[in-house]
Amino acid sequence: MSITPLTSVSDTPPGVPSLDALETNVPSLMPPVVRENPRAHEDSCTFRHRMHQWHRKRVIAAFERIMAHESRVLAYLGCGSGAWVMYDPSEPGKFALRSDTCHDRWCPACGKQRAMVIRANLEPLLAGKTVRFITLTLKHDDDTLRHKLDRLHQHFSALRKLAIWTDHVDGGVAFLEVKKSDATGRWHPHYHIVSVGKFVKQEQLRDAWLAVTGDSHVVDIRVVKDTAQVAGYVTKYCTKPAPNELFRDDAGLDEAIIALKGRRLVTTFGCWRGTRLCKNDTLRDWVPLMPWPDLLKRCRMGDTEAIAIYKAITRDSWVADDTDVDDSRAPPF
């Protein structure tokens, strides 16, 4: 699909849909995204976060309470700014948005995008292999989240050095998930691990986990029946820093933001160590068409082609999905 210009432009690069006179100074390659005043890109930010407004308000309020660094707050507020409409020259009619992003783990839009990228990179690694899903938890107590996260990381590192692990687990990826009990107020961080390797008895792994933790023995291990489903499960439910309920708990949210700062939510190990699960080349060969605000201007003027592009972006964009999911849903295997 091409878009008919409001005013013809004689120097439009070959193969690129025409742009109107207001866009003739835009180079044919994607310009570097420059962070500006977020208010100047209100339309762009609103579109990117249209399904996450409540979450964002809660996080912004938490940033104020914990006095987060100004650069972090500005990046969070400006996420989605500088948006450009991109098109795929190899597949006419396919459009997407490319914008400035904050990459903050508490940004639902960035988290959802990251989950899709990880899933796309994870599925080929699992194809044709015997995959096991392992869950490691710590005993419930009244300790702080920071200390529990330190313990979980240290104990998992110790477990990977034991023969029971090195003899049976070749590699994999661990996803950190954090929950807080509504009934007791206790933190419950745990690892969901997708691994490849040999069969290991649950009793042996349980004893090894108890040996390194000194007090925790709850371990679950099972063979994955559908690798595509488990890839979707771990990325959708475990790349979020916290469940929705925590966003209603001011004190809990503040503690979680502070405790999780600088920690990895996704960790590769063994033969998968160094695998770039977050590498995203989706829009590498796509071509910029026009700034997002200009497309909206055309839509408001009743331009039918612009409206068609808008609908295509809304239909195909990952941000159109709802992030309010049932966190109690069981794994799909």
N, C-alpha and C positions, 0 to 999 in steps of 0.2 A: 504494500500500500504506500502511496505517496500522498503528500498533502499539498494541495494547491495554494500557492502563495497569494497573500492579499495584494502584494506588489511584486511584480516579476523582478528577478535578480539575474543579471547577466553573467556574474562571475561565480555561480554556484558550482562547486567541485563536481566532476562527473560521478554519477552513481549515487549521489547524495540527494534525497528529496529536497526540493526547493524550500527556502526559508523566506520570511518576509523582510521588508527593508530594515526593520529594527534589529535584525540578526546578522546583517552582512559583515559585521566586524568580528564574528565568531570564527575561529580557525576550524579547519576540518577535523583536527584531532581533538580528543577530549581535553579541555583545558584543566589545569590543576585546580582542585577544589580549595578555595580560600575561605577560611572561617571569617564570617562577618557578624554583624549584629543579628541575632536570631529573629528579631522582629521584621527584618527586611525579607525574611523567607518564611513568613508565617504560613502561607499556603503549602509550601513544601513540607515543613515540619508537621503541620496538621495532617496531611495525607499519610505520611509515613507512620504516624502514631495514632491514627484515627481509632484503632481498636484498643488502645492502651492508655487512654487519658487518665483513668483513675489510678492505675499503677504509677504513672509518671508523677502525678501530683503527690502521692504518698512518698515516693523516693526523693523528690525535690524538698519536701518538708523535712525528711530525715536528714538530707544533706545540710540543711540549715541548722538542725538541732546538734549535729555532731561537728559542725563547722568544717565541712569538707573544703578542700583546697579550691580556690576560685577557678583555676584552670579546669578542674574536673567538672564543676558546676556549669561553666560556660560551654564546655564540650557537650555535656548532657542536654542542655537547653538548645544547642544548635544542631543536634542530630537531625538529619534530614534536610538541612539547608543546602543551598547551591545545587538543587536537583536539576538534572537534565534528562530529557526524553531520549532514550537510545533505541536504535532499531537494528535488527539482524539482517545484514545484506544477503545472507544465504537463505533466509526464510522470510519472504515478504509477508507483512501483516503481523509480525511478531515484534512487540515493543516491551520496553522495561524502563525503570527509573534507576539512575545512578546519582548518588548524592553524598554529601559529607556524612560521616557516621561517627559516633562517639566511641564505639567498641566497649562501652561500659557494661560489666556483667549484670548491672541492675537495670539495663535498658531492655524492655521486653522485645522491641523491634529488632535490635541488634542480636539479642539472644535467639530469636526465632530464625533469623537469617543464618546465624552461626550453626544452629541445629541442622538446618537443611544442607549446609555445606558439609558438615561432619558426616551426616547420613550418606550423602552422595559419595564421599570418599571412603566411608567404612564398608559399604555394601560390596564393592569389588574385592576387598580384603577377606571377606567372609565367604564369598562364593566358592562352593565346592569343598569346603573344609568342615571338619567336625568342630563345632563351636560349643563352648560351655559358658553358662551364665552363672557368675559367682557373686554372692552378696556377703560382705563383711560388716559386722556391726559391733558397737561397743556397748558394754553394760550400762544401763540407765543409772544415772546418779545426778547430783545437784551441781556438778562442776560447770564452769563457764564454757561457752562455745569455743573460745580461743584455745583453752587448754585441751578440750576434747579433739579439736582439729589437729593440734600438735601431736597428741597421742596417736590418733588414727593414722597420720602420715608416718610417724616413726615406726609404728607396729607393722604397717603394710610394707615398709622398706625392709624391716627385719624378717618378715615372712618370706619375702622374695629371695632371701639369702639361704633359706633352709633347703635341705635336700628334697623334702617332700614337694617343694614348689619347683625347684630347678629340674627335677627328674620328670615332672609331669606337665608343666606349663611352659610352652615355648615362647609365648608372647601374648600381647593383648593391649587393651585400653581400659582404664579405670575412670569411672564417672563419679564425682563427688556429689552427693545429695544431702541436703540439710533439712531436717524437720524439727518442729517443736511441739511437744504434747500440749494440747489444750487443757487436759485434765490436771497434769502435774507441773507444767511449765518447764519441763526438762528438755534439753536439747538432744537430738537424735541424729548425729551425722553418720553416714555410712557410705561404703563404696559399692557401686554396681560395676562388675567387671565382666567384660566380654573377652574370652580367652580362647586360644587354640593350643592343642597339645594332646596329651594322653589322658586316659581315664584315671581318676584319683578318687578314692573312697571318701565320702563325706566325713566319716568318723576320724579318718587320719587328718584331714584338713582342719576339722574342728579342734582336735587335740593340739595341732601345731599353732592354731590361732590362740588358743588358751595359753599355750606356753609362752608366746611372745607378749601377750597382753597382761597375763597374770590374773585376769578376772572375767574375760569375755569368751563365750563359747558358741554364740549363735552364728552359725555359718550355713549358707544355703548354696548348693551347687546342682545344676541340672543341665542336661543336653538341650540345645536349642533346636527346635524342629523346623522353624522358618527363620532363616537368617535375615531376610528382608524385614520381617516384622520386628525382630529384636533390635535391628539397627534403628528402626523408626521409634521403638519404645524408649531406648536409652537416650536417644538424642532429644526427643520431644519432652520427656519427663525428667531427664537428669541434667540437661544443660541449663535449666533454670536454677538460679542460686537458691531459691526458696519457694515453697508452695504459696498459693494465693492467700491462705489464712494468715501468714506472717505479715502481710502488708497491712493488716488491720490492727497489728500489735506494735504500737510505737516503740516501746522499749525493746522488744524483740527484734524489730527491724533495724533499729540503731545498732544493737549489739552485733547483728549478723553482718551489716555493712562494714563495721570496723574489723570484725574477726576474719572476714573473708578477703579483706584487701591484700592483694599480692599473692594469693593462693591459687593453685591450679585447680580448675574444675574438671579438666580432662587431662589424664596422664597416660602416655604410652610407655610400654616396658617390654623387655625381652627382645625378640626378633622384630617387634614393631617399634622399638625405641627410635625416635627421630622421624617417625612418619608424620608428615604434615597434614593432619586431618582437617585443619582449618584453611588449607590452601584453596583459593577460589579463583578460577579462571573463566567463570561463566560469561562475563561481558568483555573478555579480552579482545575479541574480533568485532565487537559491536561498534556502531558508528553513531556519534551524537547527531540528533535532529534539531532540537531547540530547547531552550530553558523551560522548565515546568510552568512557571508563571505565564509564559507566553502561550503555552498550550491552553491553559485555563482561560486566558483572555479570548482566544479564538472560540472556545466552547461557549463562553458567555455571549459571543456575537452570533452564535447559531451555526458556526462552521460545522457541517456534517462530518467531514473527514477528521477534524480535530476531535469531535465527540466520539467517533468510532475508535480513535486511538486511545482516548481516555478510558472507554469501556474495555478495550483490550488490556490496558495496563491494570485496571481494577480487577478484571477477571483473572489474569494470569499472575499477578503480583503475589508473592508469598505473604505480604503484610495484610492481605485481605482475609487471612484466616484468623479465627478467634483464638486468643490465648487462654481463655477461661476454660480449663480442662479439669476433668475429674482426677485429682491426684491419687485417689484411692484405687484407681483402675489397676487390675492385675496385669502382669506381663503377658504378652500374647503368645504363650507357648504352654 
